[in-house]
């Protein structure tokens, strides 16, 4: 099985992978409260899954995920803090990471955030890195690549729960939520979703369908970027 992860490659393997397909991948997301039933790393975990799936399909080198964010779900009534550092520090860190990646001879970098709220900042940094190194840097968010019928934007609801049931089912425990039939206080649990009840609106099959659609679209975009085609970036926040 071919290696795709930067940290697992020997120098000769890295050079061979880069020269065969000169694209690098970076996943970004915070350690953040995702209700009682999901792990704190939902956003970077799903973003990392997406880019690893793309690299397995078409090649390239996957940089270790960046657990970082400009903002996150923090409230005084929650039992823990989520990771958020503000826009200025966030941009400096992302820029340093992308500058290092670009200095290693890649022609394309795909940056995918599993977290909403800082995409515009990532794209601003991506533009500066692209200009500095004369390469293409495409920054996006996972929810933009599978259509609203599969993933319309979600925080700890049926959509993200379904993805995690597909990606890492052992990290999901729906029994931590109130039993089915009992009221679910989505505001208190910080669940924001068009599918607000993951107890009855999530499944591994639904998550697999979403993830496969995201992988296919991102792979298409990377191929077009490598071919020098114009690729429009949609959305932003």
N, C-alpha and C positions, 0 to 999 in steps of 0.2 A: 504494500500500500504506500502510495507516495506521501511524502511529508508536505504539510502546508503551513505548519506553525513555525514562525521565526525562531523561537527560543529552543526548538528541538532540532534545528538543522546544524550540521557541520558547515564550515565555510564553503566547501565544494558543492554541497547540496543547496546552500543558499544561492550561490552564483548560478548554478544550473537552473534552479526554479525561477529566479529573476530573469535570466536571459531567455528562457523559454516563453515566459509570459510576464512582462515587466509591469505587473500591477501589484500594489500592496493594499492591504485592508486594515481599517481601524474601527473598532466598535467602542462607543462611548455611552456611559450611563451611570447614574449614582447608586449608592447603597441607600435605599429609600423604603419607607413604610408602604407596603402593598397589602393592607388589611391583615387579618389574622391567619389566613390560610395559605399565603404565598411567601416565598423567600424574599429577603431584603434586596437581593441582587437581580430581580426580575428584568429590569431594563437592560443592563449590560449582558445578562445571560442570553436573552433572546436576540439582541443585536449580534453578539458573538456567534451564536448558532447560525444566524443568517449568513454572515460573511464566511464562516467555515464551510457552509454548504455550497456557496458560490465558488470558493477556491477549490473544493473537491471536484466540482463540475468542470471548471474551465482553467484552473491553475492560478498561480500567483502565490504570494507570501502573506500570511496573516500575522499581524502584530498583536501582542498581548492586549487584552481589553483595558481600556482606561476607565477606571471607576472614579468618575468625577462629574460634577454638574454645576451650573450657575445657580440653579434653584431646585427646590424639592418640596415635598409635602411635609412641612413642619407645623405642628400645632402643640400648644401647651398641654392639651389633654391626652396626648399620645405618650406611651411609656418609653419611647426612645427618640433620638434625634436622627434625621435623615441628612445625607451628605449634600451640602450646598455651600459654595464659596464666593458667590458674587461674580458679576460679569468680567471684571478686569482680570482677576486672578485666573478665572476659567480660560479666558482667551490666551493668556500668557502660557499656560500649561499646554493647551491644545496646540498652540503655535510651535512650542518647543518640540513636542512629539512629532508633528507633521514635518517640521524642518529636518529633524533627524532622519525620518523615514525617507523623505525626498532626496537627502544627500547620499542615499545608498543606490542610486541609479535607476529608480523606477520612472516610468513614463506616465503612469496613472496611479492615483490613490483614491480608493473608495472609502469614504467615512460614513458610517451609519450610526445614528443615535437611536437608542431604544426608548428615549425619554423626550417628552415634549417640553417646549419652553426655552430652549437655547439653540435652536437650529439656525436662526439668523446670525448668531454670534459665531457658530461653527463655519457657516458659509463665508462670513467676512474674513475669518482666518484662512480658510481654504483659498480664497481669492488672492490673498497676499502671498501664500506659499506657491501657488501656481505661477504667479508673475515672477517671483524671485528665482524659481528653478526652471522655468520654461516647460512646465509639465501640466497635466490636467488633474484637477482635484475635484471630485464630485462628492458633495455632502448632502445627506438626505436623512429621512426618518422612516423607520420600517413601515409604519401604517400607510404610507403613500404608495405602496407598491403591490397591493393585492385587491384593491377595489373596495368601496364602502360596504358592499354586501358581505364581505368577509371580515374587514377590520375597519371600523368607522371611528377609531380613536377610543381609548379605553384606559382606565386606571383600576386595576384589581378586579375588574368585572368578568363577564363571561368570555370576552375575547382574549385578554391576557391569561386568564386561567386556562383556557383551552390550549393556548400556545405552550404554556408550561407543562400541561398534562402530556403534550406531545414531546417536548424537549427534555424534560426532567421530571417525570411523574412522581419520583420518590421525594421531591421537594415540595409537593403540594399535599395539603391535608384539609380537605373540605369539612372534616369533622370539627375543626376549630371554629367554624361558623355555627350559628344557631341551627337546630334541626329543621329539616324541611317542614314547611307549614307554619313555622313560627315567624313573626315579623323580622325583617332584616333592616337594621338601621344603617342605610348606606352612607348617610352623612357622618355618623359617628365613626364608621369603619373606613371612611375615606374611599368609597367605591364610586367612581364616576364612569358611567358606561351606558351605551344604548342597550346593553344586555346586563342589567344591574344585579341580577341574582345568579352568581356562579354556581349555586347549588343545583340549579335546574337548567341553566343556559350555557353550560360548558361541556366539552368532550374532547378527548384526544384526537378523534377523527376530524373534528372541526379545526382544531389547532394545526393538525398536519396539513390540511387543505390550505390554510392561511400561509403557513411557512413555505409550502411548496410554491405557492403563487409568488411570494416575495422573492424566493431564490431565483425563480425563472426570470422575473423582471429585472432583478439586479444583474444577473448574468448577461442578459441582453444589453443592458446599459454599459457594462464593462466592455463587452465586445465592440460596441459602437464607439466608445471612447478610444479604445486601442486602435480602431480603424480610422480615427481622425474625424469622425462624424460629429455634427452638432447635436448635442443632447440637452433638451430643455429641462431645467429643474423646476418642479412644481411645488406649490405651497410654501410655507415658511411660518415660523413663530419663535 
